[in-house]
C-alpha cells in the first residue's frame, strides 16, 4: 500500500537527515539520494497521495541538515504544483534549509513562501521560530528582546500586509547589533 511505502520512505529519509546531522553521512550524497527517491515516488504516484506529508517533511529535513536551500525550495514548488497543501513541519524545515545556506535569493524566496503561507501552515511556534531565524540571518530586525517577544511581533507584522512591506524594508544598520535599536520598525 502507498501508506506503507510512505512510512518506509519517510523513515529512510529521516535516518539520512540524522546521519547528516551526526556527520556520518555526506550532506550532498544524502540530498542527492533523497531527491532521487522523492522523484521516483512523485513520478509513480499517479492519482494517489504519494508521497505524503511525512515524506515531503522528511525530505525537507534532509535538505535542512545539509543546508541545501535550492533543493528544499524546488521540492516545495513541486509539492505545491502537485496539489499538496503546505504543512507546518515541511515549511519550518524548508525555512531552516535556507537559513545560513549562503543563498540570498533562496532565503528571500523562502521568506516570500512563509509570508504568503496560509495560517494553518505558518502559525505554529516551530514555523515562526524558523522564520524569525531566517529574517535575522537576512538582516531584518524582528525584535531585540526575547524569542517570545519576537514571535508576537512577527505575528503582528504578518497580520498587516502594509506593515510587512514596511518591516521588510527596514534593515539592520551596518555595524549595529541589537542594543535596543529597531531602526524605526513599529513595535507590535
N, C-alpha and C positions, 0 to 999 in steps of 0.2 A: 504494500500500500504506500501511497505517497507520504502519509504521516510518518511511517517507519523510516522511509528514505530521508525525509526532512530531519527527523530526530537524529539519525545516524550522521548526516552531513553537518548539522549544527554542532554536534558533539565533536566531530573531527576538526571542524574549523576552530572551535573554542580551544581545543587542545593545541592547535597550531599557534593561536594567539598567546596562550600561556607559555609555549615554547619560545616564542619571540621575546616575551617579557622576561623570561628567565635567562635569555642569552644562549639557549641551547638549539635555537633554530634561526637560520638567516631570515631576516625580515623580507628581503627581496624574493627569496625562494618561497616563503610561506604565502606571500601575496600572489605570486605567480600561480602556484598550485591551487590556492583557494579560488582565485579568479577563474581558472580552468574548470574546476568543479562547479562553480556557480554558473558559468556559461553553459555547461552541459545540462544542468538542471533547467535553466531558462529555455534553452532550445528544445528540450524534450518534454517540457511541461504541458504543452498543448493547452487544453481548456482548464486543467486543474491548477490549483494554487501551489505550484511547485516552482521555485522554493517558497517556503512560508516565511513569516516574520522572524522566526527564530534563526533561519538560515541567513537572511539578509543581515540581521543583527550580528550574528557570529562573523560574517564576512567583514562587517564594519569594524569589529573588534580586532581582527587580524590587521586591517589597514591602520587602525589607531595605534596598535602596538608597534607597527613597523614605520609609522609616520608617513604613510602614503596617501596624501591628500587627493591627488588626481584620481587614483583608483576608487577611493571612497566616494567621491563626488560622481564619478562615472556610474558607479553602482546605484547611487541614489537616483540619478537621472533614469537609468534603465528600470529600476524598481517602480518609479512613478509612471514611466511610459507604459509599463506592463499592467498598470492599474492597481498596484499595491499601495495601500494607504501609508502615509508617513507615520511611523511608530516611535514613541519616545526613546527607547533604548537605541534604536538604529540612528536616530537623529543625534543623540548625545555622542555616540561612538564616531559618527561622521565629523561632528564638530571637533572632537578630540583628535581625530586623524589629521585635521587641518591645522591645528594649533602647533606652532613651532616647526612646521614642516618646511620652512623657508620657501613658501609658495604663496606670495602675496595675492595673486589672482584667485587661487583656490580658497584662501582664507576669506576673501571678500565674498566669493560665491557662496561659501558656507554660511556666512552671516546673512546673506540675502535669503537663502533657503530657510534659515531659522526665523527671520523676520516675517516671512510670508507663510510660515507653517501654521496649520490650524491649532487652536488651543489644546486640543486633546493630544497633540504631539509635542507641543512646546512648553506646556505649563507645569512640567514636573521639575523637581529640585535638581535631578541629575542633568536634565537638558539645560536648565538655567545656569547651573554651575559651569557646565561646559561652554555655554555661550559667554558667560562673564569672563572666563579664562581666555577665550578667543578674542573677545573685544579688547581685553587688556593687552594681549600679545600683539594686537594690531595698533596699540597706542591710543585706543579710545578710553576716555576716562569714564568709568562706571560709578565709582564711589571711592572715597578714601577711608571708609570705615570698615565695618565687619562684612563678612560674606552675606549675612542675613540682610544688612542694610543694602548691599549691592543687589541682592535678589529682589528686594522690594523696589528699589529704584529702577531696575531693569523692567519689572512688571509694569511700573508706572509709565516708563518711556514707551514700552511696546504697545500700551493701550491707546496711545495717541500718535497716529502716523506723522503728524506735523512735528511733534516733539522728537520723534525718532529721527527724522531727517536732520533736524537741528542738532540733535545729540551726536549723530554720526559725523557731522561736520565739525564738531568741537573736539579737536585733537589735543593730546597732551603736549604741552610746550616742550621743546627740546631742552634736555638737561634737568627738567623738573621731575621730581619723584614724590608724588603724594603731598605730604606736608599741608594737608587741608585744602589744597587747590583743586577746584573742579573746572577751572578755566571758563567760567561763565555758564556751565551747564546748569539747568534748573534742578533744584532738589525735588525728589519725588515724594 
